[in-house]
Amino acid sequence: MTDDLIAQFKGLYLKTAREYITILEHKTNIIGTKFSQDSFQHIFMAAHSLKSQSLAMGYTNTGTVSRALELYFQFHIQLKKSVTNEELEFIKQLISFLKLSLESIEKKGHEKMLTEEENNILLRIQND
């Protein structure tokens, strides 16, 4: 692939990734700790799409965090289970990671590395 084509893909990725993160933030703020089929479905789809695009672009940390959110909300949709206050804070921290990772991709050319704390959060929500 030419550098110009790679730059175009990266630009499109960043644009759509920001749109998915906006959905994640907005719907997470709306739901609080209540179960909402519609909002959970939107969060699930945004996380799924962001995961797929991130992994296709080679951004594995961003894809891993998106995958964790995808599975978390898929599970909660299936069980019609609400979110605890602690889980909501973890989710918000992971969304913050995603935003910082996109900033790093845009400004530095590589995604953000997961910290030990972020890895621990991933483990906590994956073992819900």
C-alpha positions as CSV (number, residue, x, y, z in Angstrom):
1,M,0.0,0.0,0.0
2,T,1.2,3.5,-0.7
3,D,1.8,6.0,2.1
4,D,-1.0,8.2,0.7
5,L,-3.5,5.3,0.8
6,I,-2.4,4.4,4.4
7,A,-2.9,8.0,5.4
8,Q,-6.4,8.0,3.9
9,F,-7.3,4.8,5.8
10,K,-5.9,6.2,9.0
11,G,-7.9,9.4,8.5
12,L,-11.1,7.5,7.9
13,Y,-10.4,5.3,10.9
14,L,-9.9,8.3,13.2
15,K,-13.1,9.9,12.0
16,T,-15.3,6.9,12.5
17,A,-13.6,5.9,15.7
18,R,-14.4,9.3,17.2
19,E,-18.0,8.8,16.2
20,Y,-18.1,5.5,18.0
21,I,-16.5,6.9,21.1
22,T,-19.1,9.8,21.1
23,I,-21.8,7.1,21.1
24,L,-20.1,5.2,23.9
25,E,-19.8,8.4,26.0
26,H,-23.3,9.6,25.3
27,K,-25.1,6.4,25.9
28,T,-23.0,5.6,29.0
29,N,-24.0,9.0,30.5
30,I,-27.7,8.3,29.7
31,I,-27.9,4.9,31.2
32,G,-26.2,5.4,34.6
33,T,-26.7,2.1,36.3
34,K,-30.1,1.3,34.8
35,F,-30.7,-1.4,32.2
36,S,-31.7,0.0,28.9
37,Q,-32.0,-2.4,26.0
38,D,-31.8,0.4,23.4
39,S,-28.8,2.2,25.0
40,F,-27.0,-1.1,25.7
41,Q,-27.5,-2.2,22.1
42,H,-26.0,1.1,20.8
43,I,-23.0,0.7,23.1
44,F,-22.5,-2.9,22.1
45,M,-22.6,-2.0,18.4
46,A,-20.3,1.0,18.7
47,A,-17.8,-1.1,20.7
48,H,-18.1,-4.0,18.2
49,S,-17.5,-1.6,15.2
50,L,-14.6,0.2,17.0
51,K,-13.0,-3.2,17.8
52,S,-13.2,-4.5,14.3
53,Q,-11.8,-1.3,12.7
54,S,-9.0,-1.0,15.3
55,L,-7.9,-4.6,14.9
56,A,-8.0,-4.2,11.1
57,M,-5.7,-1.2,11.4
58,G,-3.3,-3.0,13.7
59,Y,-4.3,-1.1,16.9
60,T,-4.5,-4.1,19.2
61,N,-4.8,-2.3,22.6
62,T,-7.6,-0.2,21.3
63,G,-9.2,-3.3,19.8
64,T,-8.8,-5.2,23.1
65,V,-10.5,-2.5,25.1
66,S,-13.3,-2.3,22.6
67,R,-13.7,-6.0,22.6
68,A,-14.0,-6.1,26.4
69,L,-16.7,-3.4,26.2
70,E,-18.5,-5.3,23.4
71,L,-18.6,-8.6,25.4
72,Y,-19.6,-6.8,28.6
73,F,-22.6,-5.2,27.0
74,Q,-23.5,-8.3,25.0
75,F,-23.6,-10.3,28.3
76,H,-25.7,-7.6,30.0
77,I,-28.1,-7.4,27.1
78,Q,-28.6,-11.2,27.1
79,L,-29.3,-11.2,30.9
80,K,-31.1,-7.8,31.0
81,K,-28.6,-7.0,33.7
82,S,-28.0,-3.5,35.0
83,V,-24.6,-1.9,35.6
84,T,-23.2,-1.4,39.1
85,N,-21.7,2.0,40.1
86,E,-18.2,0.4,40.2
87,E,-18.6,-1.2,36.8
88,L,-19.8,2.2,35.4
89,E,-16.7,3.9,36.6
90,F,-14.6,1.1,35.0
91,I,-16.4,1.5,31.7
92,K,-15.8,5.3,31.8
93,Q,-12.1,4.7,32.5
94,L,-11.9,2.4,29.5
95,I,-13.7,4.9,27.3
96,S,-11.2,7.5,28.5
97,F,-8.4,5.1,27.4
98,L,-10.0,4.8,24.0
99,K,-10.0,8.6,23.6
100,L,-6.4,8.9,24.7
101,S,-5.4,6.1,22.4
102,L,-7.0,7.9,19.4
103,E,-5.2,11.1,20.3
104,S,-1.9,9.2,20.4
105,I,-2.6,7.5,17.0
106,E,-3.3,10.9,15.5
107,K,-0.4,12.9,17.1
108,K,2.3,10.2,17.6
109,G,1.4,7.6,15.0
110,H,0.9,4.8,17.5
111,E,-1.8,3.8,20.0
112,K,-1.6,4.2,23.8
113,M,-0.2,1.3,25.8
114,L,-2.4,-0.2,28.5
115,T,-1.3,0.6,32.0
116,E,-1.4,-2.0,34.8
117,E,-4.5,-0.3,36.2
118,E,-6.2,-0.5,32.8
119,N,-5.3,-4.1,32.5
120,N,-6.8,-4.8,35.9
121,I,-10.0,-3.0,34.9
122,L,-10.2,-5.2,31.8
123,L,-9.8,-8.3,34.0
124,R,-12.5,-7.1,36.4
125,I,-15.1,-6.4,33.7
126,Q,-14.3,-9.6,31.8
127,N,-14.9,-11.6,35.0
128,D,-18.3,-10.0,35.7
